[in-house]
């Protein structure tokens, strides 16, 4: 939905998506959001947040956005990303354009990602395998409890350390394999074993698998 406001945050235009009722579209011209929420019997906090965003956009001469969440009587939530975009000419305020974008589907997708991430983390923490993730520079970004327990190094010592710091035998060959896998997503060797050092200088032989 699109609306245009004057310098007092009063509506001067609303499109048919913003206000579907012909009666309301006529009534709202010259009104502000405080009058609007009162007319629609909605919480005054909606008008307060919109006014704060309006004032900030007008003061900074930059667009400002807020997210509004409404819940209907069936407990279904709707997320609207509302933007205020000020129009200036030679430093003089002309008008404020307001956009309302429905981002409900995006928020629902984000919730699904959070759930899947939690499930993935639970699986990794409960596996009998040592699991780490490394970035393209081969710095460790994550290590599961099994890795920490078997190596003896603390999580904070392990995090951001180079994987090469832990390798005891076949370091060069393993690093070559890692770099090759990053680029081609396949192995350059049939024997996938590496020996790492634990905190107490014991050597641990691991058979490894990689996933990009």
C-alpha positions in Angstrom: 0.0 0.0 0.0 1.1 3.6 -0.7 0.3 6.8 1.1 1.5 10.4 0.8 1.7 12.7 3.9 2.2 16.4 4.3 4.7 17.9 6.8 2.2 17.4 9.7 1.9 13.7 9.0 -1.6 14.1 7.6 -2.8 11.9 4.7 -3.0 13.7 1.4 -3.3 10.5 -0.7 -3.9 6.8 -0.1 -4.1 4.2 -2.9 -6.9 1.6 -3.1 -4.6 -1.2 -1.7 -4.0 0.9 1.5 -7.6 1.7 2.0 -10.2 -0.5 0.2 -13.2 1.3 1.5 -14.4 4.3 -0.6 -15.9 5.9 2.5 -12.7 5.5 4.5 -10.5 6.7 1.6 -12.5 10.0 1.6 -12.5 10.3 5.4 -8.8 9.8 5.9 -7.6 12.7 3.8 -6.4 15.4 6.1 -6.3 13.0 9.1 -3.2 11.6 10.8 -2.5 8.2 12.2 -3.7 9.0 15.7 -7.1 9.8 14.3 -6.9 6.8 12.0 -6.2 4.3 14.8 -8.9 5.9 17.0 -11.4 5.6 14.1 -10.5 1.9 13.5 -10.3 1.2 17.3 -6.7 0.0 17.0 -3.9 0.5 19.6 -2.5 4.0 19.9 1.0 2.5 19.9 0.7 1.9 16.2 0.3 5.7 15.7 3.1 6.5 18.1 5.6 4.2 16.3 4.5 5.6 12.9 4.9 9.2 14.1 8.4 8.4 15.5 9.4 6.9 12.2 7.9 9.8 10.3 9.7 12.4 12.5 13.0 10.5 12.1 12.8 10.3 8.4 11.9 14.0 8.2 14.8 15.0 10.5 17.5 12.8 8.9 16.1 13.2 5.3 16.6 9.5 4.9 14.1 6.6 4.6 13.1 4.9 7.8 11.4 1.5 8.2 9.5 -0.2 11.0 7.8 -3.6 11.2 4.2 -3.9 12.3 2.7 -7.1 13.6 -1.1 -7.6 13.9 -2.8 -10.7 15.2 -6.4 -11.5 14.2 -9.1 -13.3 16.2 -7.8 -16.7 14.8 -4.4 -16.0 16.3 -2.8 -15.6 12.8 -0.2 -12.9 12.6 0.5 -10.5 9.7 3.8 -8.7 9.3 3.9 -5.4 7.5 7.2 -3.7 6.7 6.4 0.0 6.7 8.7 2.6 5.1 8.7 6.3 5.3 10.6 8.0 2.4 11.0 11.9 2.6 10.9 14.0 -0.5 13.0 17.2 -0.3 13.8 19.9 -2.9 16.8 22.1 -2.2 16.5 21.3 1.5 12.8 22.1 1.6 10.4 19.3 2.7 7.8 18.5 0.1 6.1 15.3 1.2 6.5 12.0 2.8 5.8 8.8 0.9 4.7 5.8 3.0 5.0 2.2 1.7 3.5 -0.9 3.3 4.9 -4.3 2.2 3.5 -7.6 3.4 6.5 -9.7 4.6 4.5 -12.4 6.4 5.7 -15.2 4.1 9.3 -14.1 4.7 8.9 -14.2 8.5 7.3 -17.7 8.2 10.2 -18.9 6.1 12.6 -17.5 8.7 10.8 -19.4 11.5 11.2 -22.6 9.5 14.9 -22.0 9.0 15.3 -21.5 12.8 13.5 -24.7 13.5 15.6 -26.6 11.0 18.8 -25.0 12.3 17.9 -26.1 15.9 17.1 -29.6 14.6 20.5 -29.7 12.7 22.4 -28.6 15.8 20.7 -31.2 18.0 21.6 -34.0 15.5 25.2 -32.8 15.4 25.5 -32.6 19.1 24.2 -36.1 19.6 26.2 -37.8 17.0 29.1 -40.1 17.8 31.2 -38.4 15.2 33.6 -35.5 15.6 32.1 -32.6 13.7 33.7 -29.2 12.8 33.0 -26.6 10.2 35.8 -24.5 8.6 35.7 -21.5 6.3 37.5 -21.0 3.1 40.6 -19.9 5.0 40.4 -23.2 7.0 39.6 -21.5 10.3 37.3 -23.5 12.5 33.9 -21.9 12.9 32.2 -24.6 14.9 33.1 -27.7 16.8 30.6 -30.1 18.4 30.9 -31.5 21.9 32.4 -34.8 20.7 35.3 -32.9 19.1 35.9 -30.9 22.2 35.7 -34.0 24.5 38.1 -36.1 22.3 40.7 -33.4 21.6 40.7 -31.9 25.0 40.9 -28.4 23.6 38.3 -25.9 24.9 35.7 -24.6 22.5 37.1 -21.0 22.7 40.6 -22.3 22.0 39.3 -24.2 19.0 37.2 -21.5 17.5 38.9 -19.4 14.8 42.0 -21.6 15.0 43.4 -23.0 11.8 42.6 -26.6 11.3 46.3 -27.2 10.5 47.1 -26.4 14.1 45.5 -29.7 15.1 47.0 -32.0 12.5 49.9 -34.3 13.5 50.4 -36.4 10.4 49.6 -35.8 6.7 49.0 -32.1 7.3 50.0 -31.0 3.8 48.0 -33.8 2.0 44.9 -33.1 4.2 45.0 -29.3 3.5 45.4 -30.0 -0.2 42.3 -32.3 0.0 40.3 -29.6 1.8 41.2 -26.9 -0.7 40.4 -29.2 -3.6 37.1 -30.1 -2.1 36.2 -26.4 -1.6 36.7 -25.9 -5.3 35.4 -29.1 -6.8 33.2 -30.7 -4.1 34.9 -34.0 -4.6 37.9 -35.8 -3.2 41.4 -36.0 -4.8 42.3 -39.1 -2.7 40.9 -42.5 -1.9 42.5 -42.8 1.5 40.7 -40.3 3.7 42.5 -40.5 7.1 44.2 -37.8 9.1 46.1 -37.9 12.5 45.4 -35.0 14.9 47.0 -34.1 18.2 44.9 -33.9 21.4 45.5 -31.4 24.2 47.6 -33.9 26.1 49.7 -34.7 23.0 48.0 -38.0 22.2 47.6 -38.8 18.6 44.1 -39.5 17.3 43.6 -41.2 13.9 40.4 -40.1 12.1 38.7 -41.3 9.0 37.0 -38.1 7.6 34.2 -37.1 5.3 33.7 -33.6 3.9 30.5 -31.8 3.0 30.4 -28.3 1.5 
